[in-house]
Amino acid sequence: MSSLSTFCIEASLRYSGRSIPIYTKLRMQLPKNTFTCLLGESGCGKTSLLRQIAGFNDDVSSSEFVVTDDNKEPSLIDLSSQVAYMAQQDLLMPWMNVLDNVLLSDDLSRPLFHKKTSTQYEKREQALLLLARLGVAEAAYHKPNQLSGGMRQRVALARTLIQDKPIVLMDEPFAALDAFNRYKLQDLAAQMLADKTVVLVTHDAQEALRLGEQILLFPNVEKKPNEGREAFQFIKPRLPNTTIPRAINAELGLYQAQLLEHMGVVSC
Ligand SMILES: Nc1ncnc2c1ncn2[C@@H]1O[C@H](COP(=O)(O)OP(=O)(O)OP(=O)(O)O)[C@@H](O)[C@H]1O
């Protein structure tokens, strides 16, 4: 891991068969060990950016991704090897039990027929501990189709956490959950990812306000050409309380009004 305190990113991306790039020289800063929430209109390219950071090879005709250090000196950092990715869908393998699903990313990084090592047994213990912390230990030997949506997302979160990567990218991980489960998982994620550099894509301004220490608003390419534009940066303290006291609620309201104004939504 490099000694940078901030990843300064400049990214461009155009998909094959498309005349217009999704974004061009889009600039943003990701301070290390900080929870960043990424907001923006549907289709503006948030998932594309996460996938680009993760180094996924989509069907693109041109792609540039430069990470520079705090002094703006280009540096050769391969972020993709440092990334754990949690997608919109839980992507659990239906034929595997919960524990094996959590261990899957670790198994995939091991050569085929490799003898089980003590580290693997330790990983198993670690996976069981993680499932317990996330409140789904009793489901460790169940198949995914025996779980509720909230339980499946907890398992997906455990699978992301067990990789123990310094950068965690999350694409609307809690969008399909009911409000109660969403709040609980938001709090668990805030606790368990406290020492990571996190980028979480969401459409939920309140989720961004609860979790984000930094909020980035993604410029919309259709409305304004975004060549060389910075993503709008909004910095605030994190307010992760499951039962939001009235004082914090008022503070959230204040931030929400500011955020909505910057998103071009008139708040009343
Ligand atoms: N593999 C691909 N090939 C071609 N076009 C793509 C591909 N993936 C995404 N796109 C297009 O790129 C644009 C941005 O998509 P993306 O999923 O990144 O947006 P988003 O901001 O995450 O949207 P949402 O908030 O709805 O999830 C969309 O117009 C989409 O159709």
The ligand as an SDF file (V2000), in Angstrom:
LIG
                    3D

 31 33  0  0  0  0  0  0  0  0999 V2000
  -21.0270   -2.3860  -20.4550 N   0  0  0  0  0  0  0  0  0  0  0  0
  -21.6250   -1.3210  -20.9980 C   0  0  0  0  0  0  0  0  0  0  0  0
  -21.6380   -1.1190  -22.3240 N   0  0  0  0  0  0  0  0  0  0  0  0
  -22.2330   -0.0360  -22.8660 C   0  0  0  0  0  0  0  0  0  0  0  0
  -22.8360    0.9420  -22.1560 N   0  0  0  0  0  0  0  0  0  0  0  0
  -22.8620    0.7930  -20.8330 C   0  0  0  0  0  0  0  0  0  0  0  0
  -22.2640   -0.3380  -20.1730 C   0  0  0  0  0  0  0  0  0  0  0  0
  -22.4290   -0.1860  -18.8340 N   0  0  0  0  0  0  0  0  0  0  0  0
  -23.1080    0.9540  -18.6590 C   0  0  0  0  0  0  0  0  0  0  0  0
  -23.3640    1.5480  -19.8620 N   0  0  0  0  0  0  0  0  0  0  0  0
  -24.0470    2.8340  -20.0660 C   0  0  0  0  0  0  0  0  0  0  0  0
  -23.3040    3.8290  -19.3960 O   0  0  0  0  0  0  0  0  0  0  0  0
  -24.1600    4.7880  -18.7890 C   0  0  0  0  0  0  0  0  0  0  0  0
  -23.8120    4.9020  -17.3180 C   0  0  0  0  0  0  0  0  0  0  0  0
  -24.1750    3.6680  -16.6860 O   0  0  0  0  0  0  0  0  0  0  0  0
  -23.8930    3.4060  -15.1530 P   0  0  0  0  0  0  0  0  0  0  0  0
  -24.4740    2.0850  -14.8130 O   0  0  0  0  0  0  0  0  0  0  0  0
  -22.4600    3.6190  -14.8740 O   0  0  0  0  0  0  0  0  0  0  0  0
  -24.7300    4.5900  -14.5060 O   0  0  0  0  0  0  0  0  0  0  0  0
  -25.1740    4.8230  -12.9980 P   0  0  0  0  0  0  0  0  0  0  0  0
  -24.9450    6.2530  -12.6950 O   0  0  0  0  0  0  0  0  0  0  0  0
  -24.5220    3.8300  -12.0950 O   0  0  0  0  0  0  0  0  0  0  0  0
  -26.7260    4.5160  -13.0970 O   0  0  0  0  0  0  0  0  0  0  0  0
  -27.7520    4.0180  -11.9510 P   0  0  0  0  0  0  0  0  0  0  0  0
  -27.7660    5.0840  -10.9010 O   0  0  0  0  0  0  0  0  0  0  0  0
  -29.0530    3.9360  -12.6950 O   0  0  0  0  0  0  0  0  0  0  0  0
  -27.2830    2.6850  -11.4530 O   0  0  0  0  0  0  0  0  0  0  0  0
  -25.5830    4.3200  -19.0520 C   0  0  0  0  0  0  0  0  0  0  0  0
  -26.0880    5.0610  -20.1520 O   0  0  0  0  0  0  0  0  0  0  0  0
  -25.4300    2.8660  -19.4210 C   0  0  0  0  0  0  0  0  0  0  0  0
  -26.4070    2.4580  -20.3470 O   0  0  0  0  0  0  0  0  0  0  0  0
  1  2  1  0
  2  3  1  0
  2  7  2  0
  3  4  2  0
  4  5  1  0
  5  6  2  0
  6  7  1  0
  6 10  1  0
  7  8  1  0
  8  9  2  0
  9 10  1  0
 10 11  1  0
 11 12  1  0
 11 30  1  0
 12 13  1  0
 13 14  1  0
 13 28  1  0
 14 15  1  0
 15 16  1  0
 16 17  2  0
 16 18  1  0
 16 19  1  0
 19 20  1  0
 20 21  2  0
 20 22  1  0
 20 23  1  0
 23 24  1  0
 24 25  2  0
 24 26  1  0
 24 27  1  0
 28 29  1  0
 28 30  1  0
 30 31  1  0
M  END
$$$$
